[in-house]
Amino acid sequence: MRYHNITKDDMLNGDGLRVVLWVSGCSHHCPGCQNPITWDRSDGLIFDGNALNEIDDQLGKKYISGITLSGGDPLFEGNRRDILVLCKYIRELFPNKNIWLYTGYTYEEVSDLEIMDYIDILVDGPYVEKLRDTSLKWRGSSNQRVIDIKETHKIGRVVLWCD
């Protein structure tokens, strides 16, 4: 897996102060995307031990709420295995931190993936430029949803997360 950046003390991509991993690789190519530089899966840096240590250091801080996985698309076919391994690792080492994941896929398209057992919040759906709404919290267009995955699994239908 490759990535473009690790953002520290982020308040824009999930609840609380977070660390954000911006992965490379996306097949959606949404017009108006905020990060088209992340589309090419061969761009960016190799996700290695140094990158993992940087994430560990951030998640070890008490004031950090959790990690957000974005990009690119963490659920891009070429990223899925490595993202799953990373989420399992984070769950084991940092059980009190939450995991948010942004994807251009809808929940219905990815609901059967094993990774859904390891994330807390899924922001789903492609960015749609004509539905852009800057008043929305944690999403760029009104078709996107902020889904509470734990509650969704418990109830058996999509439950939107409320802050």
C-alpha positions, 0 to 999 in steps of 0.5 A, a space after each residue: 500500500 502507498 500513501 500520500 500523507 499522515 495528518 496530525 491533530 486533524 479536526 476536519 475528517 471525523 469527530 475530535 482530534 484525529 490522525 488521518 492516513 491519506 492512501 493512494 489509489 482510487 478508481 472513482 475519479 469524482 469530478 471536483 475531488 479534493 484529492 485527485 493527486 491520490 488517485 494513482 495507486 503508484 504515487 506517494 510513499 510506501 506504507 512501511 514501519 516508519 509510517 506505522 510508527 508515526 500512526 502509533 505515536 499519534 494514537 498513543 496520545 490521550 487527546 487523539 480520538 482515533 484515526 481516519 482512513 481517507 485518500 484516495 480510497 481505502 477500499 480501492 481493490 489494491 488497498 483492501 488487504 493492507 487496510 484490513 490488516 491496519 485496522 485489525 492492528 489498531 483495534 488490538 493495540 488501541 481498543 479505545 480509539 475509533 476508526 473512521 473510513 471514507 470511501 467512494 463506495 456505498 455501504 451497500 456495495 461494501 457491507 460484506 467486507 470483513 473490514 466492516 467488523 473493525 471500523 466505527 464510522 463509514 462515510 460512504 458514497 462518491 463525491 458528487 459536485 452538483 450536490 456539494 454542500 459546504 454546510 455538511 459536517 464531515 462530507 462534501 456532498 449531500 449524497 454521502 452518509 456518515 454511518 454508525 457501523 456498530 449500530 448498523 450491524 446491531 439493528 440490521 439497517 443503516 443507522 446514521 451517526 449523530 454528533 
